[in-house]
Amino acid sequence: MHRLDSPALSRRLFLRTAGGAIAALPCASALAAHGLVDDEGPIITGTPEHTYRVQHDWLTPAKGVVFGDTHGLAQDANGRIYVSHTVHPSSETKHAIAVFERDGTFVGSWGEQFAGGGHGLDIRKEGEVEYLYHCDVNRRKLAKTTLDGKVLWEVGAPTAARHRDTACYANEGDWNPTNVAFAPDGDLFVGDGYGKSFVHRFSKDGEWKATIAGPGSEKGQVSCPHGLWVDKRSPLSKEPILAVADRSNRRIQYLSFEGNHLGFVTEGMRQPCHFKTHDDRLLVPDLSSVVTILDGNNKVLVHLGDGHPTNLRDAPREKFVAGSFIHPHTAIWLEDGSILVAEWVPIGRITRLVPTKL
């Protein structure tokens, strides 16, 4: 692991309403009484019932490591946070995984093999040990590593040459996995989001087992199945089922583990990217410039940091609008109840949303 000293993190904050406009409030003392200001004043997003303080660039790598597109996030049982990114051309190191302590302090980096392709990242405890699962969209590989970067296995496309039971891919270049989800029995569901839009089931050892969904817009079909999550709190089933971020169809689609269509969620969905659950809430980072939280019945609780429409993906940092997202790509709940959001921008951005009350 590459270790560097961590710089002080920028905490420039502004007071804003949920829609991003500057709020008119009576005086600093009144704001302080309501917990709305610190030394520079906070950014606020959400609604009175679901209010969050916005901390842009809460995670910043140390000198020598420069984020590219920030794609994946995970937090381990000890509170350490892992960021998967593509690596900026100006970065001295080509490590695609950056590691931080729970307080945001930079620890180190690794993963040169994922440079240019660091994408989906999820963590699972197997027995007493935690492992990271990576989707590399440059080499078109699914990989399993230890928390410090030791590669345990990598697999490519389930081509007919390898598996006579699949006819999905003629060659390796036909597939491009974007994210995984974990079945209760240890298997993996893999979304071929940037390839031919299939959803597959693999064993915990990386062996292909079945294709459960294919391309299209009808029930049971998907288009850019970018993210996946085994949802244990869905109102559609008493048993866990698979939620698919059916991004190009602009919906969440629920499937049984065998691929049977169970339902859609379209309310509030633009281009959903991935999911995480916390209690009865579903967290949905949406590429169309917003982070959405759904309740236990998959109704919208709140839209956070809505910056749609935006043309700022390739803009310099000083053009970014405080309190507004550009392209949320993934998001996780941290152990303290706050939300961490990674954005698809070529200079990377990791934002922390801290629940508060107006």
C-alpha positions in Angstrom: 0.0 0.0 0.0 1.3 3.4 -1.0 1.3 5.8 2.0 1.4 9.6 1.9 0.8 12.4 4.3 -2.8 13.7 4.3 -3.4 17.3 3.6 -5.9 19.4 5.4 -9.3 19.0 3.7 -11.2 22.0 2.3 -14.4 22.7 4.1 -15.8 25.7 2.2 -19.5 25.8 2.9 -22.5 27.9 2.0 -26.0 28.2 3.4 -28.5 26.9 0.8 -32.1 25.7 0.6 -33.0 22.3 -0.8 -33.3 23.7 -4.3 -29.9 25.3 -4.2 -30.9 28.9 -3.8 -29.3 31.1 -1.1 -31.6 31.3 1.9 -32.7 34.6 3.4 -32.4 34.3 7.2 -32.6 36.9 9.9 -29.3 36.9 11.6 -26.2 34.8 12.5 -27.3 34.3 16.1 -30.7 32.8 14.9 -28.8 30.5 12.5 -26.5 29.4 15.2 -29.4 28.6 17.5 -30.8 26.3 14.8 -27.4 24.6 14.2 -27.2 26.1 10.6 -23.8 27.7 10.7 -20.2 26.9 11.5 -17.2 29.2 10.9 -18.1 29.7 7.2 -21.8 28.7 7.1 -23.1 25.3 5.8 -24.7 24.0 2.7 -28.1 22.5 3.4 -30.1 20.2 1.1 -33.3 18.2 1.5 -36.6 19.0 3.2 -37.5 20.0 6.7 -38.2 16.3 7.4 -35.1 15.0 5.7 -32.3 17.6 5.9 -28.6 17.1 5.2 -25.5 19.2 5.5 -23.3 19.0 2.4 -19.6 18.6 2.7 -18.0 18.5 -0.8 -14.6 17.0 -1.2 -14.8 15.3 2.2 -12.4 12.7 1.0 -9.3 14.1 -0.7 -6.2 11.9 -1.5 -2.8 13.1 -0.5 -0.2 14.6 -2.7 0.8 12.3 -5.5 -2.6 10.6 -5.8 -5.1 12.4 -8.0 -8.7 11.1 -8.5 -10.0 10.4 -11.9 -13.7 9.6 -12.3 -14.8 8.5 -8.9 -16.9 5.4 -9.4 -17.1 3.1 -6.4 -17.3 3.2 -2.6 -17.2 0.7 0.3 -16.7 0.8 4.0 -15.3 -2.1 6.0 -16.2 -3.3 9.5 -13.4 -1.2 11.0 -14.7 2.0 9.4 -12.1 2.3 6.7 -13.4 3.7 3.4 -12.4 2.5 -0.1 -12.7 4.6 -3.2 -12.4 3.1 -6.7 -11.5 5.7 -9.4 -10.0 5.7 -12.9 -6.8 7.7 -11.9 -6.3 11.2 -13.3 -3.5 11.6 -16.0 -1.7 14.0 -13.6 -1.5 11.4 -10.8 2.1 10.4 -9.8 0.8 7.0 -8.8 -1.5 4.9 -10.9 -3.3 3.4 -8.0 -7.0 3.1 -8.6 -8.0 2.3 -5.0 -7.7 5.0 -2.3 -8.2 4.2 1.4 -9.3 6.5 4.2 -10.0 6.2 7.9 -13.5 6.8 9.1 -12.7 10.4 9.8 -11.6 11.1 6.3 -7.8 10.8 6.9 -6.0 9.4 3.9 -4.3 6.1 4.6 -2.8 5.0 1.3 -3.5 3.6 -2.1 -3.1 0.5 -4.3 -4.5 -1.2 -7.4 -2.4 -0.2 -10.3 -4.0 -3.0 -12.3 -7.4 -1.2 -12.1 -6.1 2.2 -13.4 -8.3 3.5 -16.1 -11.1 1.0 -15.2 -11.8 1.3 -11.5 -15.6 1.1 -11.4 -18.0 -0.9 -9.2 -16.7 -1.7 -5.7 -18.5 -3.7 -3.0 -17.4 -5.4 0.2 -18.6 -8.6 1.7 -17.7 -10.5 4.9 -17.2 -14.2 4.3 -16.8 -16.1 7.5 -14.6 -13.8 9.6 -12.8 -12.1 6.7 -13.9 -9.2 4.5 -13.2 -9.0 0.8 -13.5 -6.4 -2.0 -15.2 -7.2 -5.3 -14.1 -5.0 -8.2 -15.6 -4.3 -11.7 -12.8 -3.2 -14.0 -14.4 -1.5 -17.1 -11.0 -1.1 -18.8 -9.8 -4.7 -18.7 -13.5 -5.9 -18.6 -12.8 -8.1 -15.6 -14.5 -9.0 -12.3 -12.0 -9.4 -9.5 -11.9 -10.3 -5.9 -9.2 -9.0 -3.6 -8.3 -8.7 0.1 -8.7 -5.3 1.8 -5.0 -4.6 1.1 -5.2 -5.4 -2.6 -4.1 -9.0 -2.9 -5.9 -10.4 -6.0 -7.6 -13.7 -5.2 -9.2 -14.3 -8.6 -10.2 -12.4 -11.8 -12.7 -13.5 -14.4 -13.6 -12.3 -17.9 -16.6 -12.8 -20.1 -18.6 -16.0 -19.8 -18.1 -16.8 -23.5 -19.3 -19.9 -25.3 -15.7 -21.1 -25.5 -15.6 -21.3 -21.7 -19.2 -22.2 -21.0 -21.1 -24.1 -23.6 -24.4 -23.2 -21.8 -24.1 -19.5 -22.6 -24.4 -17.9 -26.0 -24.3 -14.3 -24.7 -20.8 -13.4 -25.9 -18.8 -14.3 -28.9 -15.6 -12.8 -27.4 -14.2 -11.0 -24.3 -14.9 -7.6 -25.7 -18.7 -8.1 -25.8 -19.1 -7.8 -22.0 -18.2 -5.1 -19.6 -19.3 -5.6 -15.9 -20.2 -2.6 -13.9 -21.4 -3.7 -10.4 -22.1 -6.8 -8.3 -24.6 -7.9 -5.7 -24.4 -10.7 -3.1 -26.9 -13.5 -2.9 -27.6 -15.0 0.5 -26.1 -18.3 -0.4 -22.7 -16.7 -1.4 -23.3 -16.4 -5.1 -22.8 -13.1 -7.0 -25.1 -11.3 -9.4 -23.1 -9.3 -12.0 -24.5 -6.5 -14.1 -23.1 -6.2 -17.6 -24.0 -2.6 -17.7 -21.5 -1.4 -20.3 -21.5 -4.5 -22.5 -24.6 -6.2 -23.9 -27.0 -5.7 -21.0 -27.2 -9.1 -19.4 -27.4 -10.0 -15.7 -25.5 -13.1 -14.7 -25.1 -15.3 -11.6 -21.7 -16.4 -10.6 -20.4 -18.6 -7.7 -18.4 -17.0 -4.9 -15.3 -18.4 -6.6 -16.0 -16.6 -9.9 -17.6 -19.4 -11.9 -20.4 -18.5 -14.2 -23.7 -20.3 -13.3 -26.6 -18.7 -15.2 -27.9 -15.7 -17.2 -31.0 -14.4 -15.5 -31.9 -11.3 -17.7 -31.1 -10.0 -21.1 -31.4 -6.8 -23.1 -34.6 -5.0 -23.9 -37.3 -2.8 -22.4 -40.0 -5.3 -21.6 -40.7 -6.9 -18.2 -37.7 -9.1 -17.3 -35.5 -7.2 -19.8 -32.9 -4.6 -18.9 -30.9 -1.9 -20.6 -27.6 -0.9 -19.0 -28.1 -2.9 -15.7 -25.6 -0.6 -14.1 -26.1 -1.5 -10.4 -27.5 -4.3 -8.4 -28.6 -4.9 -4.8 -30.2 -7.8 -3.0 -33.1 -6.0 -1.3 -34.3 -7.6 1.9 -36.9 -4.8 2.7 -38.9 -4.8 -0.6 -42.7 -4.6 -0.3 -42.9 -7.0 -3.3 -41.7 -10.1 -1.5 -41.2 -11.6 1.9 -37.9 -13.0 0.7 -34.9 -11.1 -0.6 -35.1 -10.2 -4.2 -32.8 -8.5 -6.7 -33.1 -4.8 -7.4 -31.5 -3.8 -10.8 -30.6 -0.2 -11.7 -32.1 -0.5 -15.2 -30.4 2.8 -16.1 -31.1 3.3 -19.8 -34.8 2.3 -19.2 -34.9 4.9 -16.4 -36.3 2.6 -13.7 -35.5 0.1 -11.0 -36.6 -3.4 -11.9 -37.1 -6.1 -9.3 -36.3 -9.7 -10.3 -36.4 -13.0 -8.5 -33.0 -14.7 -8.3 -34.1 -16.8 -11.2 -34.8 -13.7 -13.3 -38.6 -13.5 -13.1 -40.0 -10.0 -13.3 -41.5 -8.8 -10.0 -42.1 -5.1 -10.4 -40.8 -1.7 -11.5 -40.1 1.5 -9.6 -40.3 4.6 -11.9 -41.4 7.4 -9.5 -38.5 9.8 -9.1 -36.1 7.8 -11.3 -34.1 9.4 -14.0 -30.9 7.3 -14.5 -30.5 5.2 -11.3 -26.9 3.9 -10.9 -26.7 1.7 -7.9 -28.3 1.1 -4.4 -27.7 0.6 -0.7 -30.2 0.0 2.0 -30.3 1.3 5.6 -33.2 0.2 7.8 -36.2 0.5 5.5 -34.7 3.1 3.2 -33.2 2.6 -0.3 -30.4 5.0 -1.3 -30.3 5.7 -5.1 -27.5 7.7 -6.6 -28.9 9.0 -10.0 -26.6 10.0 -12.8 -29.0 12.8 -13.7 -27.6 15.0 -10.9 -29.5 13.9 -7.8 -29.4 11.4 -4.9 -32.8 10.0 -4.0 -33.9 8.2 -0.9 -37.0 5.9 -1.1 -39.0 4.6 1.9 -40.0 1.1 2.7 -42.7 1.2 0.0 -40.3 2.6 -2.6 -41.9 6.1 -2.5 -39.7 9.1 -2.7 -38.7 10.5 0.7 -36.4 13.2 -0.5 -34.2 14.3 -3.5 -30.9 15.6 -2.4 -28.6 18.1 -4.1 -30.6 18.2 -7.3 -28.4 19.8 -9.9 -30.3 18.7 -13.1 -29.8 19.7 -15.8 -26.0 20.2 -15.8 -23.3 20.6 -18.3 -20.5 20.7 -15.7 -18.9 17.3 -16.1 -15.8 18.6 -17.8 -15.8 22.0 -16.0 -13.0 23.0 -13.6 -13.7 22.7 -9.9 -14.4 26.4 -9.5 -17.4 26.1 -11.8 -19.1 23.4 -9.7 -22.2 24.7 -7.9 -22.1 24.3 -4.2 -24.8 22.0 -2.9 -25.7 20.6 -6.3 -24.6 17.3 -7.7 -23.2 16.8 -11.3 -23.3 13.1 -11.9 -23.7 10.8 -8.8 -22.4 7.4 -9.7 -22.5 5.5 -6.4 -23.4 6.3 -2.8 -23.2 4.4 0.5 -24.4 4.9 4.1 -21.5 5.2 6.4 -21.5 3.6 9.9 -22.4 7.0 11.5 -25.6 7.4 9.4 -24.2 9.9 7.0 -24.1 9.4 3.2 -21.1 9.3 1.0 -21.5 10.1 -2.7 -19.0 9.6 -5.5 -19.5 11.4 -8.8 -18.7 10.6 -12.4 -16.5 13.7 -13.1 -13.0 13.4 -14.5 -11.4 15.3 -11.6 -13.3 13.2 -9.1 -15.5 14.4 -6.2 -16.6 12.6 -3.0 -19.3 14.4 -1.0 -20.5 13.6 2.5 -24.2 14.3 3.4 -24.7 14.6 7.2 -28.2 14.4 8.5 -29.3 17.4 10.5 -32.5 19.3 11.4 -33.5 22.8 10.5 
